[in-house]
């Protein structure tokens, strides 16, 4: 995952030079990541909840999960 994030961020910064200026701290990706499987019987709500929680403080996310 670290390699994927590194390569994609580098490529995005190369293709969109103004992107680096728009991001706080010049970081494209957050530190963590989510890995899960979703199938016909999977729970899309869990994935959607994870995506919506990106950028929130952990205390805010914790309150929303329960």
C-alpha positions as CSV (number, residue, x, y, z in Angstrom):
1,X,0.0,0.0,0.0
2,X,2.9,2.4,0.8
3,X,4.3,1.9,-2.7
4,X,1.0,2.5,-4.3
5,X,0.4,5.7,-2.4
6,X,3.9,6.9,-3.1
7,X,3.8,6.3,-6.8
8,X,0.3,7.7,-7.3
9,X,1.0,10.8,-5.3
10,X,4.3,11.5,-7.2
11,X,2.5,11.1,-10.5
12,X,-0.4,13.3,-9.5
13,X,2.0,16.0,-8.3
14,X,3.9,15.8,-11.6
15,X,0.7,16.0,-13.7
16,X,-1.0,18.7,-11.6
17,X,1.8,21.1,-10.4
18,X,-0.7,23.3,-8.5
19,X,-2.0,20.4,-6.4
20,X,0.9,20.5,-4.0
21,X,0.1,24.2,-3.2
22,X,-3.6,23.4,-2.5
23,X,-2.9,20.6,0.0
24,X,-2.0,21.3,3.6
25,X,1.3,19.8,4.5
26,X,1.8,18.8,0.9
27,X,0.6,15.3,1.6
28,X,-1.8,13.6,-0.8
29,X,-2.7,10.5,1.1
30,X,-3.6,10.0,4.8
31,X,-1.4,7.7,6.9
32,X,-3.9,4.8,7.3
33,X,-5.8,2.7,4.8
34,X,-8.8,0.4,4.8
35,X,-8.8,-3.1,3.3
36,X,-12.0,-5.1,3.2
37,X,-13.9,-7.3,0.9
38,X,-17.4,-6.6,-0.5
39,X,-19.4,-9.1,-2.4
40,X,-23.0,-9.6,-3.3
41,X,-23.6,-10.4,0.4
42,X,-21.1,-7.7,1.6
43,X,-22.0,-4.6,3.5
44,X,-21.5,-1.5,1.3
45,X,-22.6,0.6,4.3
46,X,-19.3,-0.2,6.1
47,X,-17.3,1.0,3.1
48,X,-19.4,4.1,2.6
49,X,-19.0,4.9,6.3
50,X,-15.2,4.6,6.0
51,X,-15.1,6.9,3.0
52,X,-17.3,9.6,4.7
53,X,-15.1,9.5,7.8
54,X,-11.9,10.5,5.9
55,X,-10.5,13.7,7.2
56,X,-12.4,13.7,10.5
57,X,-10.7,13.6,13.9
58,X,-10.7,10.1,15.4
59,X,-13.1,11.2,18.2
60,X,-15.6,12.4,15.6
61,X,-15.4,9.1,13.7
62,X,-15.7,7.0,16.8
63,X,-18.9,8.7,17.8
64,X,-20.4,8.2,14.3
65,X,-19.6,4.4,14.3
66,X,-21.8,3.6,17.3
